[in-house]
Amino acid sequence: MLLAQLSAENAAKYDVTIHGEAVVDGGHTLYLILNAPDIKQVEGFMSMFAQVGSVEVLPSNSCEFVVARLGC
């Protein structure tokens, strides 16, 4: 079920692109790097995960973007 949810095809249904995913060895936290036009798309995509655990969505930008705007 997890792998089906994490597929590029499923993410595209929410207008979300998956750039990366990882689970720390020995841990139970899934980290995702996603891109979407709006946080609502990400929250919709992540709603399946919220049914089985906590979900935290943190808006962010690339290092290049942050440096270009001269600060965090």
C-alpha positions as CSV (number, residue, x, y, z in Angstrom):
1,M,0.0,0.0,0.0
2,L,2.8,2.4,0.9
3,L,4.7,1.9,-2.4
4,A,1.4,2.4,-4.4
5,Q,0.8,5.7,-2.6
6,L,4.4,6.8,-3.3
7,S,4.2,6.1,-7.0
8,A,4.8,9.0,-9.4
9,E,1.5,8.1,-11.1
10,N,-0.4,8.5,-7.8
11,A,1.4,11.7,-6.9
12,A,0.5,13.2,-10.3
13,K,-3.2,12.8,-9.5
14,Y,-2.7,15.5,-6.8
15,D,-0.4,17.6,-9.1
16,V,2.5,16.6,-6.9
17,T,6.0,15.6,-8.1
18,I,8.2,13.4,-5.9
19,H,11.8,14.4,-6.0
20,G,13.1,12.1,-3.3
21,E,12.1,9.8,-0.4
22,A,14.0,8.1,2.4
23,V,13.6,6.3,5.7
24,V,16.4,6.5,8.2
25,D,17.8,3.0,8.9
26,G,16.2,1.7,12.0
27,G,13.6,4.5,12.0
28,H,10.0,4.8,11.2
29,T,9.9,8.3,9.8
30,L,9.4,8.7,6.0
31,Y,10.9,11.9,4.6
32,L,9.7,13.2,1.2
33,I,10.9,16.0,-1.0
34,L,7.9,17.1,-3.0
35,N,6.9,19.9,-5.4
36,A,3.4,21.2,-6.0
37,P,1.7,24.4,-7.0
38,D,0.1,24.8,-3.6
39,I,0.3,23.2,-0.1
40,K,-3.2,22.0,-0.4
41,Q,-2.1,19.5,-3.1
42,V,0.6,18.2,-0.8
43,E,-1.8,17.9,2.0
44,G,-4.2,15.9,-0.2
45,F,-1.4,13.6,-1.3
46,M,-0.3,13.1,2.3
47,S,-3.9,12.4,3.6
48,M,-3.4,8.6,3.2
49,F,-0.4,8.8,5.5
50,A,-2.3,10.9,8.1
51,Q,-4.7,8.0,8.5
52,V,-1.9,5.8,10.0
53,G,0.4,8.3,11.7
54,S,1.3,11.9,12.1
55,V,2.1,14.1,9.1
56,E,4.1,17.3,9.1
57,V,4.3,19.4,5.9
58,L,7.1,22.0,6.0
59,P,7.1,24.4,3.1
60,S,10.7,24.9,1.9
61,N,12.9,26.0,-1.0
62,S,16.1,25.0,-2.6
63,C,19.4,26.3,-1.1
64,E,19.9,28.3,-4.4
65,F,16.6,30.0,-4.0
66,V,17.3,30.9,-0.3
67,V,20.7,32.3,-1.1
68,A,19.3,34.3,-4.1
69,R,16.7,36.0,-1.8
70,L,19.6,36.7,0.7
71,G,18.3,34.9,3.7
72,C,16.3,32.2,5.4
